[in-house]
Amino acid sequence: MLTIKLSEIGKTNKKVFRLIISEKGRDPYGNALEILGSYNPYSKELQTKGERIKYWLSKGAQMTDSVNNLLVDHKVVEGQKVKASKAAPQSEKRAAQLKAKVDKKAAASAPAPVETTPEAEAVSENEAKAKSE
């Protein structure tokens, strides 16, 4: 299956991308069937061969989610944007940690129950009598 995807080129902290067409499982940094354009994320500049992209799409090539969103933004192809990243499901262990943290915080903010002992009651009665006299 053919895929239109981004291939990273440029320096370590100044990346620029090529739009290439290659086999789905093939390394994007190896040989590509064709270079279809380039994208500079810093200047948001996209240079494409629009006719070649449409040609490959007509032949059944697929696009990665990032490429799809990029081409839709720049109106090279018609369509809707796709959510490019998917949130990982929360692990049970992490959910249990968060629940314990919330419970602990709720317990700390709640007023502690006052325990009354017979001695404490006797002292409070004596204080009440002293105040009334």
Long-range contacts (C-beta under 8 A, 24 or more apart in sequence): 1-60, 1-62, 2-33, 2-56, 2-59, 2-60, 2-61, 2-62, 3-61, 3-62, 3-63, 3-64, 4-36, 4-53, 4-56, 4-57, 4-61, 4-62, 4-63, 4-64, 4-67, 5-63, 5-64, 5-67, 6-39, 6-64, 6-66, 6-67, 7-32, 14-42, 15-41, 16-40, 16-41, 17-41, 19-48, 19-53, 19-67, 21-56, 21-61, 24-62, 39-70, 46-70, 46-74, 46-76, 48-74, 48-76, 50-76, 53-77
